[in-house]
Amino acid sequence: MGWSLPDQARGVWVKIPAVEVVEVLAGSGVDFVVVDREHGAVDLRTTTAMIALARGIGLPVFVRVARHTPEEVQPALDAGAHGLFVPHVDDARVAQSVVETCRFPPRGRRHGSPTTRFGDWGAIDLAELVRRGNEDVMIVAQIETPRAVDSVDAVLQVAGIDAVLLGPFDLALASGLPTGSPEFHRLVARVEQAASGRRLGGVAADADGARDLAGRGYSFVVAGADTSLLGAAARTLTQRGAA
């Protein structure tokens, strides 16, 4: 693909529906942000404004969609997102459907309009629009269930899947395994082994967790959310005040 994240990039989930959050995070030095439309309260209008701001200040911006339907995917891509994080890609069939929804014909079934941010508001021609859509949009498939772990090799072989993200919280929920158990660690190791030499993303709660994942070969890490970072800072403040 023509565009990708740098190695060992660190990002943050954006769940709070305020454009200023993206501006604050950009000033912190994060490498990218992911606007979370699966678990956040960010509506479409705010999403497009966040994408515009991020692009204007040179910050890579992704959208985690709630579903991989055209109705969910199309607006995020037309708004100019650098890529999508797609939850619950459980097998190669789902992965192929995701790719087809995100790519233009003949590689997929995405609809196109040049009079969008993605099309530079009509300033590019059809050939460049198609090239951008098929080469410059990063698709990250989230591996979050035991079924997805079993299918991770096949998912990675689907042309157009640029990276996988291991989602530990949903994997623990779906498997019923404690995250500290040997059985859970075997699931994680299975994904790490399958993604060796490919772009693998992870989720960490803090900087220490992000460093650990980077040391284990993860290409990029989403290290916390705006909500958790704000809460942690507030708790530190109140705990110090009580001491």
N, C-alpha and C positions, 0 to 999 in steps of 0.2 A: 504494500500500500504506500501511497505517497506521503502520508503524514502519520506520525506515531508519537507516543510519549517517550521522553528520555528514560534511560535506564535508572532504576532505583528512585523513580518519581514518587512523591508523597502528595496525597490529596485529602480532601475533606468532603463528607456528605453535607449538602445544604438542604435542610429541612424547614427552616424558618422562612415564611413567605415575605421576605423583605430584601429588596435589591441591594441595600447597603451591606448586607452580610457578605456578598461576593466581593465588594470593594474592601471591606475589612480583612477578609481572608487573603486577598491579593497582596495587601500590604504586609502580611505576615511572612511572605516568602514561599507559600505552598506552590507546588508545581502544577496542580490542576484542582478543579472542583467538580463535584457530581451533584447536579440538581436532582433531588430525590422526589420523584412523582409516584413512587410506590409506597413509601412509608412517611413521606413528608406532607405538608399542607400547602404545597406550592401549586397554584393554579396555572393555566396555560399562559395567561397574560403576563404574570410575574415571571414565568419561565422564559418567555421571549425577551423580556427586559433584562433578566440576568444574563442571558446569552449575549445580548448586545453589549452590555457593560463589560463582560469578561473579554469578549473579542476586541473591544475598543482599547483595553489596557494590556492586551497580549497574554491573557491567561487562558490556557486550554480549558474548555468547559464541556462536560458531558451531561447527559440526561439519563437517569435510571427510569425507564418507563415501567408502568404498572403491568402492561401486557404488550405483546408484540403484534398487535393488530395494526392495520394501516391507519385507523383513526387515532391511535396513540403515537405511532412512530412518525407519521408524515409531518405533523406540526412541529415536532422537535427538530427534525432534520431541515425542514424549510426555514426554521428560525436561525439555522446556522450552527447547531451543535457540532462539535468536533467528532462526536461519536455517541454511542449508546451503550449503557449497561443494561443487559436484558436478563431478568430473573428467571430462575427455574427452567433452564435449558436442559431437559432431562434425557434427551437422546438425540441421535443424529437427525431424525425426522424433524424434530422441533428446531434444531440448529439450521437445517436447510430452509425451513419456513421463515425463520428470522432473517436469514440472508436475502431471500427472495423479496421480503417485505421492504428491506432497506436499500436494495440495489435496483438500478434502472434496467429496463429491457436492453439486450436479451438476457442479461444475467439474473434479472428479477422482475418484479411487477410494481415497483414504486412509481407513482405518478409524479410528473414534473411540472414546475412553473418557474420561468425565469424571473418573474416579478416578485421575488422573495429575497430575504437577506442572503439565503444560500446562493441565489442567482445574481448577487450584487445588484438587486433591484432592477433587473433587466439589462445590465451592462455586459453580460457575457452571452455567447451564442450557445446553441443546443449542444454542440459537440463538447464544449468545455463544461457545461452543466453535467452532462453524462459522465465525463471523465472524473470530475470532482466527486460525484456521488458514488462511483464505482471504485475509486482509488483512494480518496482522501477521508472517507468516513470510517472511523474505527468501530468495530463491533466487538463488544466484550460479552461473552456468554458466561452467566453465573452458574456455578456448579454447587447445588445446595441440597441434594437429596442422595440417598444411597443409590438410587437408580441412575442418577446423573454420574456418580462416581464410577459405577460399573460401565457407563457408556462414554467416559471421558475420552478414550482413544478415538472412538468414532466421531465424537463431536469435534475434536481437534483436526480431524481429516477433512471436515467440510470446508470447501473453498469459500473464503469470505469471512470466516470466523478468525479474527485477528488476535484474540487473546481469550483466556478464561480467568474468571475470578472465583476463588474458593470462598464460599459464604459459610463461615463456621457456625453462626448462630442458627440459621435455618437447617443446616446439616445436623446439628445436635437435636433440634426439635423433630426433624423428620426421622432420624434414626433412633431416637429415644436413648441415646448414649450420653453419659456425662463427658464433657469436653476433656477431662483429665484422664479418661479411661484408655487402656491400651487399644481397645477395639476402635475407639474414635480416632486415635492417633494413626491406626492402620488405614483408615479411610483417607485421612489427610495425606499420608505418605503415598497412597495410591495415586492421588491427583498430582502430587509433586513429581512423582516418577514419570507419569504419563506426559506431563508438561515440560519435562527437561529439554532444554534447547528451544522451547517456545516461550511466548510471553504469558507469564503467570502472575495474576494479581491476588492480593490478600487483604484482609481486614484486620486492623489492630486497634486497640483501645487507647494507646498512648505511644509516645516516642520510643520507649523501650521495646514495645511490641513490634513497632515498625522496623527498628534496627535488627531485631531477631529475624524477622521475615526476610529482610534484605540479605542478611548473612546466609540464609537458607536458599538463596537464589531467586527470590521473588523479584519480578521486574518492576512492579509498582504496588503501592500499598495505600488504601484508604484508611487514614489514621484518625478515626473519630468523626464526629458530626458537630455542626455548629451548636446543637442543643447540648451535647455532652461536654463540649469544651466550655461553654458558658456555665453550665452547672458545676463543673469541677472548679473553675475559677471562683465562682461564688462561694462554694463550700470552703475553699482555701481561705478566702477572705473572712468568712464568719468564724471559722475555727481559730484563726489567728486572733481575731478580736476577742474570742472567749478565753484565750490562753492567759 
